[in-house]
Amino acid sequence: MSLIHQALKKIEAARSAYNPPAEFTPPSAGSRRPKAAVIVAVLLVVLIPAGYAAYSLLSSVEKVERAANDDPGLDALKASISAPRRPKTDVDPSAHNAKGIELFRSMQYGDAEKEFKAALALRPVEAAYYNNLALALALSGREEEALTLLKEALDLNPRHIEALNNLGALLERKGDAASAVKRLKEALKIDPGYADALLNLGVALERQGRTREALEAYERFLEKDRTGPQGEEAAKKVMRLKSGLIIKAREG
């Protein structure tokens, strides 16, 4: 057998051994539709995780809202937002005191009294407010009440020089010249040049018959204040006391 024959025989054998596949036939329209079970499986795979994620998000939002609602700071904020506005109250006692002084200088003592009392209601430890209220009451004829208030002022501040002076002047008007002199000298120890205390001391000493001491007090007052009604009054007292001393010296 020649080589060619051998080759041809091998080719023939190879052909007989080859089994070609069946002819491809496209699937029909019905066979292309996926089965219902497959669709359900796909939906479960896709939708369940998405639903869980949405549920987790909603739960987180609810937790945040619940925590916020439980926050006392938020409750206070809500209360402040929803609360009705209240009118601003006057909490400055100095404003009442200033208004009282203005009314006092206008000789409206009743209205001044109301303002000083309002100042004291807001700040009951201020000696100056007791002193001012006492003056308003004294000039309204309520001298006993004024005395009490001046003593309360000095209980709060024993060195309140105006209260010492006013108490001395009021005691002198009540006829207690000795106590008046004591209080007025206490004021002058704090401020030796306090003109009002010098004038009131002169009056109290003159009431006691201590003419030379009274004259000295009036003269010291005139060194501080020669103008105005008080200065004129003090100057008259000085002239009168000096005249009395001259006459007394001549008679003696």
Contacts in CASP RR format, 6 or more apart in sequence:
PFRMAT RR
TARGET T0000
AUTHOR 0000-0000-0000
METHOD contacts of the structure
MODEL  1
MSLIHQALKKIEAARSAYNPPAEFTPPSAGSRRPKAAVIVAVLLVVLIPA
GYAAYSLLSSVEKVERAANDDPGLDALKASISAPRRPKTDVDPSAHNAKG
IELFRSMQYGDAEKEFKAALALRPVEAAYYNNLALALALSGREEEALTLL
KEALDLNPRHIEALNNLGALLERKGDAASAVKRLKEALKIDPGYADALLN
LGVALERQGRTREALEAYERFLEKDRTGPQGEEAAKKVMRLKSGLIIKAR
EG
1 9 0 8 1.000
68 74 0 8 1.000
90 96 0 8 1.000
91 122 0 8 1.000
92 122 0 8 1.000
93 118 0 8 1.000
93 119 0 8 1.000
93 120 0 8 1.000
93 122 0 8 1.000
93 123 0 8 1.000
93 126 0 8 1.000
93 129 0 8 1.000
94 119 0 8 1.000
96 115 0 8 1.000
96 116 0 8 1.000
96 118 0 8 1.000
96 119 0 8 1.000
96 122 0 8 1.000
97 115 0 8 1.000
97 116 0 8 1.000
97 119 0 8 1.000
97 128 0 8 1.000
97 129 0 8 1.000
97 132 0 8 1.000
99 115 0 8 1.000
100 111 0 8 1.000
100 112 0 8 1.000
100 115 0 8 1.000
100 116 0 8 1.000
100 119 0 8 1.000
100 132 0 8 1.000
100 136 0 8 1.000
101 112 0 8 1.000
101 132 0 8 1.000
103 109 0 8 1.000
103 110 0 8 1.000
103 111 0 8 1.000
103 112 0 8 1.000
103 115 0 8 1.000
104 112 0 8 1.000
104 132 0 8 1.000
104 135 0 8 1.000
104 136 0 8 1.000
107 139 0 8 1.000
109 136 0 8 1.000
109 137 0 8 1.000
109 139 0 8 1.000
109 140 0 8 1.000
110 136 0 8 1.000
110 140 0 8 1.000
112 132 0 8 1.000
112 136 0 8 1.000
113 133 0 8 1.000
113 136 0 8 1.000
113 137 0 8 1.000
113 140 0 8 1.000
116 129 0 8 1.000
116 132 0 8 1.000
116 133 0 8 1.000
116 136 0 8 1.000
117 133 0 8 1.000
119 126 0 8 1.000
119 129 0 8 1.000
120 126 0 8 1.000
120 129 0 8 1.000
120 130 0 8 1.000
120 133 0 8 1.000
123 129 0 8 1.000
125 156 0 8 1.000
126 156 0 8 1.000
127 153 0 8 1.000
127 154 0 8 1.000
127 156 0 8 1.000
127 157 0 8 1.000
127 160 0 8 1.000
127 163 0 8 1.000
128 153 0 8 1.000
128 160 0 8 1.000
128 162 0 8 1.000
130 149 0 8 1.000
130 150 0 8 1.000
130 152 0 8 1.000
130 153 0 8 1.000
130 156 0 8 1.000
130 163 0 8 1.000
131 149 0 8 1.000
131 150 0 8 1.000
131 153 0 8 1.000
131 160 0 8 1.000
131 162 0 8 1.000
131 163 0 8 1.000
131 166 0 8 1.000
133 149 0 8 1.000
134 145 0 8 1.000
134 146 0 8 1.000
134 147 0 8 1.000
134 149 0 8 1.000
134 150 0 8 1.000
134 153 0 8 1.000
134 163 0 8 1.000
134 166 0 8 1.000
134 170 0 8 1.000
135 146 0 8 1.000
135 166 0 8 1.000
137 143 0 8 1.000
137 145 0 8 1.000
137 146 0 8 1.000
137 149 0 8 1.000
138 146 0 8 1.000
138 166 0 8 1.000
138 170 0 8 1.000
143 170 0 8 1.000
143 173 0 8 1.000
143 174 0 8 1.000
146 170 0 8 1.000
147 167 0 8 1.000
147 170 0 8 1.000
147 171 0 8 1.000
147 174 0 8 1.000
150 163 0 8 1.000
150 166 0 8 1.000
150 167 0 8 1.000
150 170 0 8 1.000
151 167 0 8 1.000
153 160 0 8 1.000
153 163 0 8 1.000
154 160 0 8 1.000
154 163 0 8 1.000
154 164 0 8 1.000
154 167 0 8 1.000
157 163 0 8 1.000
159 190 0 8 1.000
161 187 0 8 1.000
161 190 0 8 1.000
161 191 0 8 1.000
161 194 0 8 1.000
161 197 0 8 1.000
164 183 0 8 1.000
164 184 0 8 1.000
164 186 0 8 1.000
164 187 0 8 1.000
164 190 0 8 1.000
164 197 0 8 1.000
165 183 0 8 1.000
165 184 0 8 1.000
165 187 0 8 1.000
165 194 0 8 1.000
165 196 0 8 1.000
165 197 0 8 1.000
165 200 0 8 1.000
167 183 0 8 1.000
168 179 0 8 1.000
168 180 0 8 1.000
168 183 0 8 1.000
168 184 0 8 1.000
168 200 0 8 1.000
168 204 0 8 1.000
169 180 0 8 1.000
169 184 0 8 1.000
169 200 0 8 1.000
169 203 0 8 1.000
171 177 0 8 1.000
171 179 0 8 1.000
171 180 0 8 1.000
171 183 0 8 1.000
171 204 0 8 1.000
172 180 0 8 1.000
172 200 0 8 1.000
172 203 0 8 1.000
172 204 0 8 1.000
172 207 0 8 1.000
175 207 0 8 1.000
177 204 0 8 1.000
177 205 0 8 1.000
177 207 0 8 1.000
177 208 0 8 1.000
178 208 0 8 1.000
180 200 0 8 1.000
180 204 0 8 1.000
181 201 0 8 1.000
181 204 0 8 1.000
181 205 0 8 1.000
181 208 0 8 1.000
184 197 0 8 1.000
184 200 0 8 1.000
184 201 0 8 1.000
184 204 0 8 1.000
185 201 0 8 1.000
187 194 0 8 1.000
187 197 0 8 1.000
188 194 0 8 1.000
188 197 0 8 1.000
188 198 0 8 1.000
188 201 0 8 1.000
191 197 0 8 1.000
193 220 0 8 1.000
193 224 0 8 1.000
195 221 0 8 1.000
195 224 0 8 1.000
195 225 0 8 1.000
198 217 0 8 1.000
198 218 0 8 1.000
198 220 0 8 1.000
198 221 0 8 1.000
198 224 0 8 1.000
199 217 0 8 1.000
199 218 0 8 1.000
199 221 0 8 1.000
199 230 0 8 1.000
199 234 0 8 1.000
201 214 0 8 1.000
201 217 0 8 1.000
202 213 0 8 1.000
202 214 0 8 1.000
202 217 0 8 1.000
202 218 0 8 1.000
202 221 0 8 1.000
202 237 0 8 1.000
203 214 0 8 1.000
205 211 0 8 1.000
205 213 0 8 1.000
205 214 0 8 1.000
205 217 0 8 1.000
206 214 0 8 1.000
206 237 0 8 1.000
206 241 0 8 1.000
211 241 0 8 1.000
211 244 0 8 1.000
211 245 0 8 1.000
212 245 0 8 1.000
214 237 0 8 1.000
214 241 0 8 1.000
215 238 0 8 1.000
215 241 0 8 1.000
215 242 0 8 1.000
215 245 0 8 1.000
218 234 0 8 1.000
218 237 0 8 1.000
218 238 0 8 1.000
218 241 0 8 1.000
219 238 0 8 1.000
221 230 0 8 1.000
221 231 0 8 1.000
221 234 0 8 1.000
222 231 0 8 1.000
222 234 0 8 1.000
222 235 0 8 1.000
222 238 0 8 1.000
225 231 0 8 1.000
225 234 0 8 1.000
226 235 0 8 1.000
END
